[in-house]
Amino acid sequence: MTENIFEKIAQTYDTPERKHLAQIITKKIEPEFYGKVLDYGGGTGLVSLPLAEQADELLLVDPAEQMLAVAQHKINQQQLTNVRVLQADFTKETPELTVDTIVLSLVLLHIPDTKKILTELFDLLPKGGKLLIVDFIENSKVYHPKVHNGFAESELSSLLKTIGFSQVSIQPFYRGEKIFMNQDAELFLATCYK
């Protein structure tokens, strides 16, 4: 999928199915959600906005302007003063900033060069900072020319350690019906410390 697709579907993105899955993810990452948090590919804020009050500051970053417009509307409605949005694509250019926690929820599968984006995110973290990745475990039934079919835990762990993360823990936590390209799939949470 390209960001153009997300621009087009922004107004109808928050379906009941996506909201349900986001609630499951939000509950899973909640204990790790604190400090200055960056939600990369945060879209309409489905995953991180419910936890905004736990963070000192929350920065929602997404390449799609329309997705962020939906998120900004929610921020305004909820009068969240510690949240801001930034339209950016870190695969092209990464601004200089430092954050304590980075959330990457169902985003990695859309990025062709996973090593490049993970390296860019690694560089934004101080020593002891953490990256939380939620994505699908590799699924051979899924095929799309622009989307990874999930990730093998051992390969992802190896890549993260090669980039420089000192501690990587990958834990499957939810199995759902037809949640990944209309296929049954399993989600994992990778907790990665710099």
VEXKE-267542 format. One record per residue (C-alpha): residue number from 1; residue in one letter; x, y, z. Coordinates in Angstrom, 2 decimals, padded with zeros to 5 digits. Layout:
# VEXKE-267542
  nr rest       u       v       w
 NUM    a       X       Y       Z
...
END
This chain:
# VEXKE-267542
  nr rest       u       v       w
   1    m  000.00  000.00  000.00
   2    t  001.16  003.52 -000.58
   3    e  000.48  006.61  001.47
   4    n -001.91  007.74 -001.31
   5    i -004.24  004.91 -000.31
   6    f -004.16  006.13  003.29
   7    e -004.90  009.68  002.14
   8    k -008.00  008.35  000.36
   9    i -009.27  006.12  003.18
  10    a -008.51  008.45  006.12
  11    q -012.10  009.58  006.68
  12    t -013.37  005.99  006.79
  13    y -010.31  004.36  008.38
  14    d -011.71  003.94  011.90
  15    t -013.92  000.92  011.20
  16    p -015.32 -001.19  014.07
  17    e -012.81 -003.95  013.16
  18    r -009.83 -001.57  013.25
  19    k -011.05 -000.01  016.50
  20    h -011.37 -003.46  018.09
  21    l -007.86 -004.50  017.04
  22    a -006.46 -001.13  018.17
  23    q -008.02 -001.62  021.64
  24    i -006.26 -004.98  021.96
  25    i -002.94 -003.41  020.93
  26    t -003.44 -000.39  023.21
  27    k -004.06 -002.65  026.19
  28    k -000.91 -004.65  025.41
  29    i  001.44 -001.66  025.09
  30    e -000.09  000.38  027.94
  31    p  002.47 -000.67  030.63
  32    e  005.33  000.47  028.34
  33    f  003.74  003.76  027.25
  34    y  005.40  006.60  029.14
  35    g  007.82  009.51  028.87
  36    k  008.15  011.32  025.59
  37    v  006.44  009.01  023.09
  38    l  006.59  008.99  019.29
  39    d  003.96  006.95  017.45
  40    y  005.43  006.45  013.98
  41    g  002.77  005.70  011.38
  42    g  000.28  006.67  014.06
  43    g -002.42  007.42  011.49
  44    t -005.70  008.50  013.08
  45    g -004.35  007.84  016.58
  46    l -006.37  004.68  017.20
  47    v -003.61  003.01  019.23
  48    s -001.85  005.84  021.05
  49    l -004.46  008.56  021.68
  50    p -006.27  006.48  024.35
  51    l -002.94  006.42  026.25
  52    a -002.01  010.07  025.65
  53    e -002.53  011.12  029.27
  54    q  000.08  008.55  030.40
  55    a  002.76  010.23  028.30
  56    d  004.66  013.39  029.16
  57    e  004.37  014.22  025.49
  58    l  002.99  012.32  022.49
  59    l  004.04  012.98  018.91
  60    l  001.92  011.31  016.21
  61    v  003.93  011.02  012.99
  62    d  002.49  009.84  009.69
  63    p  003.24  010.46  006.00
  64    a -000.49  010.82  005.24
  65    e -001.81  014.33  005.84
  66    q -005.46  013.22  005.85
  67    m -004.86  010.54  008.52
  68    l -003.30  013.20  010.74
  69    a -006.21  015.55  010.07
  70    v -008.53  012.91  011.57
  71    a -006.14  012.50  014.52
  72    q -005.97  016.28  015.04
  73    h -009.78  016.44  015.15
  74    k -009.75  013.81  017.94
  75    i -006.99  015.69  019.80
  76    n -009.04  018.89  019.65
  77    q -012.24  017.10  020.74
  78    q -010.48  015.49  023.71
  79    q -008.59  018.72  024.52
  80    l -005.29  016.86  024.72
  81    t -002.63  019.49  025.37
  82    n  000.39  017.14  025.37
  83    v -000.17  015.74  021.86
  84    r  000.94  017.09  018.51
  85    v  001.04  015.74  014.98
  86    l  003.83  015.81  012.43
  87    q  003.52  014.90  008.77
  88    a  006.77  013.15  007.87
  89    d  008.17  010.08  006.16
  90    f  011.28  008.95  008.02
  91    t  012.22  006.68  005.10
  92    k  012.99  009.91  003.22
  93    e  014.00  012.38  005.92
  94    t  014.10  012.13  009.70
  95    p  013.90  015.27  011.83
  96    e  016.28  015.71  014.73
  97    l  014.51  014.83  017.95
  98    t  014.90  012.56  020.94
  99    v  012.15  010.49  022.51
 100    d  011.97  007.89  025.30
 101    t  009.58  005.46  023.61
 102    i  008.70  004.78  019.98
 103    v  005.56  002.90  018.97
 104    l  005.43  001.20  015.57
 105    s  002.02 -000.49  015.40
 106    l  001.08 -002.37  012.22
 107    v  003.39 -000.10  010.25
 108    l  006.55 -002.12  009.60
 109    l  004.71 -004.41  007.19
 110    h  004.10 -001.39  004.91
 111    i  007.75 -000.28  004.75
 112    p  009.89 -001.99  002.08
 113    d  013.29 -001.28  003.69
 114    t  012.77 -002.44  007.26
 115    k  016.45 -002.10  008.20
 116    k  016.53  001.57  007.13
 117    i  013.43  002.60  009.10
 118    l  014.47  000.64  012.20
 119    t  017.92  002.28  012.06
 120    e  016.34  005.75  011.75
 121    l  014.13  005.05  014.77
 122    f  017.07  003.60  016.76
 123    d  018.93  006.89  016.24
 124    l  016.08  008.87  017.86
 125    l  016.34  006.97  021.14
 126    p  018.68  007.74  024.04
 127    k  020.51  004.89  025.76
 128    g  017.83  002.98  027.66
 129    g  015.08  004.20  025.31
 130    k  012.75  001.64  023.80
 131    l  011.03  000.74  020.57
 132    l  007.70 -001.12  020.71
 133    i  006.83 -002.94  017.50
 134    v  003.41 -004.54  017.06
 135    d  003.00 -006.48  013.85
 136    f  002.01 -009.81  012.36
 137    i  003.94 -013.04  012.65
 138    e  004.98 -014.24  009.19
 139    n  002.02 -015.74  007.33
 140    s  002.53 -017.68  004.11
 141    k -001.17 -017.28  003.18
 142    v -000.74 -013.53  002.79
 143    y  000.56 -012.02 -000.42
 144    h  000.57 -008.43 -001.56
 145    p  003.29 -006.88 -003.73
 146    k  003.63 -003.83 -001.44
 147    v  003.21 -005.40  001.99
 148    h  005.43 -007.81  003.97
 149    n  003.57 -011.00  004.86
 150    g  004.52 -010.57  008.50
 151    f  007.83 -011.22  010.21
 152    a  009.70 -014.28  011.43
 153    e  010.57 -013.69  015.08
 154    s  014.16 -014.94  014.81
 155    e  014.93 -012.86  011.70
 156    l  013.44 -009.69  013.18
 157    s  015.27 -010.22  016.48
 158    s  018.55 -010.71  014.64
 159    l  018.01 -007.56  012.56
 160    l  017.19 -005.46  015.63
 161    k  020.33 -006.67  017.42
 162    t  022.43 -005.98  014.31
 163    i  021.11 -002.39  014.31
 164    g  022.24 -002.01  017.91
 165    f  019.34 -002.80  020.24
 166    s  020.85 -004.39  023.35
 167    q  017.71 -006.22  024.51
 168    v  015.00 -007.60  022.24
 169    s  011.99 -009.54  023.47
 170    i  009.35 -010.75  021.00
 171    q  006.09 -012.09  022.37
 172    p  003.02 -013.27  020.42
 173    f -000.07 -011.98  022.20
 174    y -003.20 -012.16  020.05
 175    r -004.64 -014.43  017.38
 176    g -007.57 -013.16  015.33
 177    e -009.76 -014.26  012.46
 178    k -009.35 -012.49  009.13
 179    i -007.28 -009.63  010.61
 180    f -004.46 -009.65  008.03
 181    m -005.46 -009.37  004.37
 182    n -008.59 -011.37  005.19
 183    q -006.52 -014.19  006.72
 184    d -006.35 -015.45  010.30
 185    a -003.18 -014.08  011.84
 186    e -001.20 -013.62  015.03
 187    l  000.18 -010.38  016.44
 188    f  003.44 -010.01  018.32
 189    l  004.91 -007.28  020.50
 190    a  008.64 -006.70  020.16
 191    t  010.08 -004.68  023.05
 192    c  013.52 -003.40  022.07
 193    y  015.86 -001.45  024.35
 194    k  018.75  000.65  023.08
END
